[in-house]
Amino acid sequence: MKGNEDNDTLVASMPEVVDQVALARLYGEPLFAMPKDLYIPPEALQVFLEAFEGPLDLLLYLIRKQNFNILDIPMAGLTRQYLSYVDEIRQTNLELAAEYLLMAAMLIEIKSRMLLPPKKVADGEEAEDPRAELVRRLLEYEQTKLQAAAISALPTYGRDFWKGQVYIEQSLKPRFPDVNVIELRDAWADIMKRAKLVQHHKISREELNVREHMSIVLRHLQGQRFVEFEKLFDVSRGAPVLIVTFIAMLELAKETLIDITQAEAFAPIYVRLAYSPA
Protein backbone atom coordinates (compact mmCIF):
# COMPACT_ATOMS: atom_id res chain seq x y z
CA MET A 1 0.00 0.00 0.00
CA LYS A 2 2.83 2.35 0.78
CA GLY A 3 4.35 1.78 -2.67
CA ASN A 4 1.03 2.68 -4.33
CA GLU A 5 0.81 5.88 -2.29
CA ASP A 6 4.34 6.87 -3.36
CA ASN A 7 3.45 6.25 -7.00
CA ASP A 8 0.28 8.36 -6.67
CA THR A 9 2.34 11.18 -5.19
CA LEU A 10 4.86 10.92 -8.06
CA VAL A 11 2.10 10.99 -10.68
CA ALA A 12 0.42 13.99 -9.03
CA SER A 13 3.69 15.95 -9.16
CA MET A 14 4.06 15.41 -12.92
CA PRO A 15 2.76 18.15 -15.28
CA GLU A 16 -0.14 17.03 -17.43
CA VAL A 17 0.46 19.09 -20.60
CA VAL A 18 3.28 21.55 -21.31
CA ASP A 19 2.57 23.78 -24.36
CA GLN A 20 0.78 20.86 -26.05
CA VAL A 21 4.08 18.91 -26.14
CA ALA A 22 3.84 15.18 -25.39
CA LEU A 23 5.53 14.03 -22.19
CA ALA A 24 6.41 10.71 -23.80
CA ARG A 25 5.35 8.26 -26.50
CA LEU A 26 3.72 4.92 -25.78
CA TYR A 27 3.77 2.47 -28.70
CA GLY A 28 4.23 5.42 -31.06
CA GLU A 29 1.29 7.41 -29.68
CA PRO A 30 1.87 10.77 -27.88
CA LEU A 31 1.24 10.76 -24.14
CA PHE A 32 0.09 14.14 -22.80
CA ALA A 33 -0.65 13.03 -19.21
CA MET A 34 0.87 10.48 -16.85
CA PRO A 35 -1.37 7.39 -16.40
CA LYS A 36 -3.07 7.13 -13.00
CA ASP A 37 -2.18 3.43 -12.58
CA LEU A 38 1.54 3.86 -13.40
CA TYR A 39 3.68 1.32 -11.52
CA ILE A 40 7.45 1.67 -11.31
CA PRO A 41 9.14 -1.56 -10.09
CA PRO A 42 11.84 -1.16 -7.43
CA GLU A 43 14.46 -2.76 -9.73
CA ALA A 44 14.11 0.15 -12.15
CA LEU A 45 15.36 2.61 -9.53
CA GLN A 46 18.61 0.78 -8.70
CA VAL A 47 21.88 2.67 -9.21
CA PHE A 48 25.04 0.76 -10.14
CA LEU A 49 28.10 2.61 -8.89
CA GLU A 50 30.67 0.21 -10.34
CA ALA A 51 30.49 -2.01 -13.42
CA PHE A 52 32.94 -4.87 -13.90
CA GLU A 53 33.72 -6.85 -17.01
CA GLY A 54 34.33 -10.11 -15.17
CA PRO A 55 35.75 -11.76 -12.03
CA LEU A 56 39.34 -10.74 -12.81
CA ASP A 57 38.22 -7.13 -13.26
CA LEU A 58 36.51 -7.22 -9.86
CA LEU A 59 39.56 -8.79 -8.15
CA LEU A 60 41.88 -6.22 -9.70
CA TYR A 61 39.57 -3.41 -8.57
CA LEU A 62 39.51 -4.70 -4.96
CA ILE A 63 43.31 -5.11 -4.89
CA ARG A 64 44.00 -1.61 -6.24
CA LYS A 65 41.31 -0.03 -4.05
CA GLN A 66 42.81 -1.49 -0.85
CA ASN A 67 46.42 -0.88 -2.03
CA PHE A 68 47.23 -4.58 -1.68
CA ASN A 69 50.57 -5.86 -2.99
CA ILE A 70 49.57 -7.94 -5.98
CA LEU A 71 52.61 -10.20 -5.43
CA ASP A 72 51.61 -10.84 -1.81
CA ILE A 73 47.83 -10.85 -1.77
CA PRO A 74 46.12 -11.20 1.66
CA MET A 75 43.69 -13.93 0.63
CA ALA A 76 41.50 -13.70 3.75
CA GLY A 77 40.59 -10.01 3.28
CA LEU A 78 40.33 -10.26 -0.49
CA THR A 79 38.08 -13.34 -0.36
CA ARG A 80 35.81 -11.72 2.24
CA GLN A 81 35.28 -8.59 0.11
CA TYR A 82 34.81 -10.63 -3.05
CA LEU A 83 32.17 -12.89 -1.48
CA SER A 84 30.22 -9.91 -0.15
CA TYR A 85 29.98 -8.50 -3.67
CA VAL A 86 28.94 -11.89 -5.10
CA ASP A 87 26.16 -12.14 -2.50
CA GLU A 88 24.79 -8.78 -3.69
CA ILE A 89 24.68 -9.69 -7.38
CA ARG A 90 23.20 -13.13 -6.66
CA GLN A 91 20.06 -11.43 -5.35
CA THR A 92 19.38 -9.61 -8.63
CA ASN A 93 21.14 -11.52 -11.42
CA LEU A 94 21.77 -15.19 -10.87
CA GLU A 95 23.10 -15.80 -14.39
CA LEU A 96 25.71 -13.06 -14.00
CA ALA A 97 26.75 -14.48 -10.60
CA ALA A 98 27.61 -17.90 -12.07
CA GLU A 99 31.06 -16.94 -13.38
CA TYR A 100 31.76 -14.94 -10.22
CA LEU A 101 30.91 -18.01 -8.11
CA LEU A 102 33.51 -20.01 -10.04
CA MET A 103 36.19 -17.45 -9.12
CA ALA A 104 34.96 -17.48 -5.51
CA ALA A 105 35.51 -21.24 -5.38
CA MET A 106 39.02 -20.72 -6.73
CA LEU A 107 39.78 -18.10 -4.03
CA ILE A 108 38.52 -20.41 -1.28
CA GLU A 109 40.68 -23.22 -2.66
CA ILE A 110 43.77 -21.01 -2.67
CA LYS A 111 43.02 -19.86 0.86
CA SER A 112 42.64 -23.47 2.08
CA ARG A 113 45.88 -24.53 0.36
CA MET A 114 47.73 -21.73 2.14
CA LEU A 115 46.49 -23.10 5.49
CA LEU A 116 47.91 -26.56 4.77
CA PRO A 117 51.60 -27.36 5.27
CA PRO A 118 53.61 -26.81 2.06
CA LYS A 119 54.59 -29.83 -0.01
CA LYS A 120 58.11 -31.14 0.37
CA VAL A 121 60.50 -30.05 -2.35
CA ALA A 122 64.12 -30.78 -3.13
CA ASP A 123 66.86 -28.99 -1.25
CA GLY A 124 67.51 -25.47 -2.56
CA GLU A 125 64.08 -25.08 -4.16
CA GLU A 126 61.28 -22.89 -2.88
CA ALA A 127 57.80 -24.26 -2.29
CA GLU A 128 55.21 -23.29 -4.89
CA ASP A 129 52.99 -20.39 -3.83
CA PRO A 130 49.28 -21.29 -4.29
CA ARG A 131 48.67 -17.70 -5.35
CA ALA A 132 51.19 -17.78 -8.22
CA GLU A 133 48.69 -18.75 -10.93
CA LEU A 134 46.15 -16.14 -9.78
CA VAL A 135 48.84 -13.42 -9.69
CA ARG A 136 49.97 -14.32 -13.22
CA ARG A 137 46.40 -14.08 -14.56
CA LEU A 138 45.82 -10.76 -12.79
CA LEU A 139 49.02 -9.21 -14.17
CA GLU A 140 48.24 -10.38 -17.71
CA TYR A 141 44.69 -9.04 -17.44
CA GLU A 142 45.91 -5.67 -16.12
CA GLN A 143 48.40 -5.28 -18.99
CA THR A 144 45.73 -6.17 -21.53
CA LYS A 145 43.31 -3.68 -19.97
CA LEU A 146 45.88 -0.87 -20.00
CA GLN A 147 46.78 -1.54 -23.64
CA ALA A 148 43.11 -1.60 -24.62
CA ALA A 149 42.58 1.74 -22.87
CA ALA A 150 45.61 3.22 -24.69
CA ILE A 151 44.26 2.03 -28.06
CA SER A 152 40.81 3.39 -27.26
CA ALA A 153 42.33 6.79 -26.44
CA LEU A 154 43.82 7.09 -29.94
CA PRO A 155 41.93 9.35 -32.35
CA THR A 156 39.37 7.28 -34.22
CA TYR A 157 37.79 8.04 -37.58
CA GLY A 158 34.10 8.67 -37.14
CA ARG A 159 34.41 9.42 -33.42
CA ASP A 160 37.13 12.06 -33.01
CA PHE A 161 37.58 13.31 -36.57
CA TRP A 162 36.09 13.08 -40.05
CA LYS A 163 37.73 12.93 -43.44
CA GLY A 164 37.47 16.23 -45.29
CA GLN A 165 36.15 16.20 -48.83
CA VAL A 166 36.33 18.99 -51.38
CA TYR A 167 34.39 18.89 -54.64
CA ILE A 168 35.93 20.84 -57.53
CA GLU A 169 33.70 21.55 -60.50
CA GLN A 170 35.66 21.61 -63.72
CA SER A 171 34.33 23.11 -66.90
CA LEU A 172 34.13 20.79 -69.92
CA LYS A 173 35.20 23.59 -72.24
CA PRO A 174 38.98 24.19 -72.08
CA ARG A 175 39.87 27.69 -70.97
CA PHE A 176 43.02 29.12 -72.48
CA PRO A 177 45.19 31.36 -70.33
CA ASP A 178 44.82 35.07 -70.89
CA VAL A 179 47.52 36.83 -72.91
CA ASN A 180 49.61 39.06 -70.72
CA VAL A 181 50.06 42.66 -71.87
CA ILE A 182 53.82 42.38 -71.41
CA GLU A 183 53.96 39.26 -73.61
CA LEU A 184 51.93 41.00 -76.31
CA ARG A 185 54.28 43.99 -76.13
CA ASP A 186 57.36 41.77 -76.39
CA ALA A 187 55.89 39.96 -79.40
CA TRP A 188 55.22 43.30 -81.10
CA ALA A 189 58.71 44.55 -80.28
CA ASP A 190 60.21 41.42 -81.85
CA ILE A 191 58.26 42.03 -85.08
CA MET A 192 59.40 45.65 -85.19
CA LYS A 193 62.99 44.55 -84.67
CA ARG A 194 62.74 42.18 -87.61
CA ALA A 195 61.10 44.86 -89.74
CA LYS A 196 64.05 47.21 -89.24
CA LEU A 197 66.33 44.60 -90.75
CA VAL A 198 64.57 45.07 -94.11
CA GLN A 199 65.95 48.23 -95.73
CA HIS A 200 64.04 50.14 -98.41
CA HIS A 201 65.61 52.86 -100.56
CA LYS A 202 62.45 53.83 -102.42
CA ILE A 203 60.66 56.69 -100.80
CA SER A 204 56.95 56.90 -101.49
CA ARG A 205 53.85 58.19 -99.76
CA GLU A 206 51.15 55.70 -99.06
CA GLU A 207 47.81 56.35 -97.38
CA LEU A 208 46.86 53.53 -95.05
CA ASN A 209 43.34 52.81 -93.85
CA VAL A 210 42.75 51.00 -90.54
CA ARG A 211 39.33 49.70 -91.61
CA GLU A 212 40.83 48.26 -94.76
CA HIS A 213 43.49 46.40 -92.81
CA MET A 214 40.83 45.14 -90.39
CA SER A 215 39.11 43.52 -93.35
CA ILE A 216 42.45 42.09 -94.51
CA VAL A 217 43.05 40.51 -91.11
CA LEU A 218 39.52 39.04 -91.03
CA ARG A 219 39.98 37.58 -94.53
CA HIS A 220 43.29 36.08 -93.44
CA LEU A 221 41.63 34.42 -90.45
CA GLN A 222 38.60 33.21 -92.42
CA GLY A 223 38.44 29.44 -92.68
CA GLN A 224 41.39 28.87 -90.34
CA ARG A 225 41.20 27.70 -86.75
CA PHE A 226 44.32 29.45 -85.41
CA VAL A 227 46.88 31.71 -87.05
CA GLU A 228 50.19 32.60 -85.48
CA PHE A 229 50.48 36.23 -84.40
CA GLU A 230 53.58 36.80 -86.51
CA LYS A 231 52.04 35.48 -89.76
CA LEU A 232 49.48 38.29 -89.80
CA PHE A 233 52.23 40.85 -90.49
CA ASP A 234 54.02 41.35 -93.79
CA VAL A 235 57.43 42.61 -92.72
CA SER A 236 58.42 43.29 -96.33
CA ARG A 237 55.97 46.23 -96.53
CA GLY A 238 57.75 48.21 -93.84
CA ALA A 239 57.00 49.58 -90.40
CA PRO A 240 53.99 51.84 -91.34
CA VAL A 241 51.99 48.88 -92.67
CA LEU A 242 52.93 46.82 -89.61
CA ILE A 243 51.74 49.58 -87.31
CA VAL A 244 48.40 49.95 -89.11
CA THR A 245 47.95 46.17 -89.12
CA PHE A 246 48.63 46.02 -85.37
CA ILE A 247 46.15 48.86 -84.72
CA ALA A 248 43.59 47.06 -86.88
CA MET A 249 44.12 43.89 -84.84
CA LEU A 250 43.64 45.79 -81.57
CA GLU A 251 40.41 47.31 -82.90
CA LEU A 252 39.13 43.86 -83.88
CA ALA A 253 39.95 42.53 -80.41
CA LYS A 254 38.22 45.53 -78.83
CA GLU A 255 35.09 44.83 -80.87
CA THR A 256 35.35 41.09 -79.85
CA LEU A 257 35.66 40.02 -83.47
CA ILE A 258 38.90 38.09 -82.84
CA ASP A 259 40.44 36.23 -79.89
CA ILE A 260 44.12 36.43 -78.96
CA THR A 261 45.07 33.28 -77.02
CA GLN A 262 47.93 31.08 -75.83
CA ALA A 263 47.98 27.35 -75.18
CA GLU A 264 50.05 27.93 -72.03
CA ALA A 265 52.28 30.53 -70.41
CA PHE A 266 55.28 31.63 -72.57
CA ALA A 267 53.83 29.71 -75.53
CA PRO A 268 53.39 31.24 -79.01
CA ILE A 269 50.50 33.69 -79.37
CA TYR A 270 47.68 32.71 -81.71
CA VAL A 271 44.84 34.72 -83.25
CA ARG A 272 41.48 33.33 -84.29
CA LEU A 273 38.01 34.55 -85.18
CA ALA A 274 35.87 35.07 -82.10
CA TYR A 275 33.49 32.20 -81.41
CA SER A 276 29.84 33.16 -81.63
CA PRO A 277 27.26 30.51 -80.60
CA ALA A 278 24.56 29.65 -83.09
Salt bridges, closest charged atoms under 4 A:
ASP57 OD1 - LYS145 NZ 2.72
ASP72 OD1 - ARG131 NH1 2.90
ASP129 OD2 - ARG131 NH2 3.09
GLU133 OE2 - ARG136 NH2 2.32
GLU140 OE2 - ARG136 NH1 2.88
GLU142 OE1 - ARG64 NH2 2.74
ASP160 OD2 - ARG159 NH2 2.88
ASP178 OD2 - ARG175 NH2 3.59
ASP186 OD1 - ARG185 NH2 3.44
GLU206 OE2 - ARG237 NH2 3.37
GLU230 OE1 - ARG194 NH1 3.39
GLU255 OE2 - ARG211 NH2 3.64
ASP259 OD2 - ARG272 NE 3.76
